[in-house]
Amino acid sequence: MTDLMLRDEEGRLAAVNRLDVLDVLPEEPFENIVNLVRTILGVPMATVTLVDRDRQWFMAHRGLPSQQTPRAISFCTHTIQQREPLIVPDARLDPRFADSPLVTGAPNIRSYAGVPLRTPDGYNVGALCAIDTQPRTFSASEVAILVNLANIVSDELELRLIAKRDHLTSALTRRGFMEQAEKEFANYNRHGRPGSLIMLDVDHFKAVNDNHGHAAGDQVLREIAELCSTVMRPSDSFGRIGGEEFALLLPEVGPAEAFAAAERFRATIEGHTFDIGDGLSLRATVSLGVATLGPSVTSVDAWLANADAWLYRAKRSGRNRCCPTSVEELADVG
Amino acid sequence: MMLVDMNPDAPVPDKPGLPPELQASVRRHQEHLGALVSSLRAAGVDEGVIAASVKQLLISYGMELTGAIRSLVLGYKND
């Protein structure tokens, strides 16, 4: 399982994106940790690095001139392929790095110690690194210090994830979801990449609460979130944006796939039996509204409003359905 | 400040006021800080530097923890 996760690059990139810390200003907690690495290990350079699809991005760095480098020339892209620290005593003698511009030119890296930063779900999203301009053998006690500091970085990243998660369902909070939607919208504006949004509301949810109690309602919401998480791709985002209202963000997904995905979510929930305790069970359905990015969508709010309007139509049309009702209709609205 | 007492092997108390996911996170963080203190000592780092480092790390973690608690408290309830 562990080795499989090391090879699951799409899942790993999704984990990087969930952290939502790429391209933000330097933050004090991580600046403090790179300062500690530099001081305690006596190295001129230290970084907290995240490995994105095509680049390594420094959440915090000391002694390096830039905020990011291409991934292809990075040391950390090798570090995240393993669970153990990567130690390079002399980069000029290591065929993986001898020709790297980071070694042959500024910042003239000669030795490197990197410890993977692991998320609670097991993905290596980056590394905590100590870097020297001289060949160096990092002692076992120095590596142990770096490992422990990397664990503390991972602790803080985990708290950020918790802060973005809804306590009841583990879905993203509305705020966390909106941040992801903003990114997707920016990606569309910059690169014209497709993207789709599905809003999902539990049908007659008030009756569940009234007839079976709030604990049963909680259980239904939790199970719906679990079902959606099972069906969605690692790169999708799932948020609870209201009491019984959820939203799914599907990057790189156009009208046809979005419509198929919405139908898949609807059918999965319709076919599920919800165990509400005391030997009781119930069935629940959802209504869904789908909206894809297109020229008429001028903001994230407008995108959500489109999906919400279709959701409202699904409710008015009898519930337990997706609107629009065909791929063609969805594409027309785009 | 328990960890500045420099006994990394001391048992970590439960935090009954915290939600379960934060309890686990706090416990792990304390274990990691304890391990860090041990490794710093093993490397011969000055006790004053260790204390200052741990204090700084606790402050940073405390800020993140506050954010997580705030998010949990403000989350949607089913009512």
Chai-1 contact restraints between the chains, C-beta under 6 A:
chainA,res_idxA,chainB,res_idxB,connection_type,confidence,min_distance_angstrom,max_distance_angstrom,comment,restraint_id
A,P29,B,S60,contact,1.0,0.0,6.0,A-B,restraint_1
A,N32,B,Q56,contact,1.0,0.0,6.0,A-B,restraint_2
A,N32,B,S60,contact,1.0,0.0,6.0,A-B,restraint_3
A,L36,B,S53,contact,1.0,0.0,6.0,A-B,restraint_4
A,S141,B,A42,contact,1.0,0.0,6.0,A-B,restraint_5
A,S141,B,A43,contact,1.0,0.0,6.0,A-B,restraint_6
A,A144,B,S39,contact,1.0,0.0,6.0,A-B,restraint_7
A,I145,B,S39,contact,1.0,0.0,6.0,A-B,restraint_8
A,N148,B,H32,contact,1.0,0.0,6.0,A-B,restraint_9
A,N148,B,A35,contact,1.0,0.0,6.0,A-B,restraint_10
A,N148,B,L36,contact,1.0,0.0,6.0,A-B,restraint_11
A,N148,B,S39,contact,1.0,0.0,6.0,A-B,restraint_12
A,N151,B,H32,contact,1.0,0.0,6.0,A-B,restraint_13
A,I152,B,H32,contact,1.0,0.0,6.0,A-B,restraint_14
A,I152,B,L57,contact,1.0,0.0,6.0,A-B,restraint_15
A,D155,B,H29,contact,1.0,0.0,6.0,A-B,restraint_16
A,E156,B,E64,contact,1.0,0.0,6.0,A-B,restraint_17
A,E158,B,S25,contact,1.0,0.0,6.0,A-B,restraint_18
A,L159,B,E64,contact,1.0,0.0,6.0,A-B,restraint_19
A,L159,B,A68,contact,1.0,0.0,6.0,A-B,restraint_20
A,I162,B,E21,contact,1.0,0.0,6.0,A-B,restraint_21
A,I162,B,A68,contact,1.0,0.0,6.0,A-B,restraint_22
A,A163,B,G67,contact,1.0,0.0,6.0,A-B,restraint_23
A,A163,B,A68,contact,1.0,0.0,6.0,A-B,restraint_24
A,A163,B,S71,contact,1.0,0.0,6.0,A-B,restraint_25
A,D166,B,G75,contact,1.0,0.0,6.0,A-B,restraint_26
A,H167,B,L72,contact,1.0,0.0,6.0,A-B,restraint_27
A,H167,B,G75,contact,1.0,0.0,6.0,A-B,restraint_28
A,H214,B,N78,contact,1.0,0.0,6.0,A-B,restraint_29
A,G217,B,N78,contact,1.0,0.0,6.0,A-B,restraint_30
A,D218,B,N78,contact,1.0,0.0,6.0,A-B,restraint_31
A,G243,B,Y76,contact,1.0,0.0,6.0,A-B,restraint_32
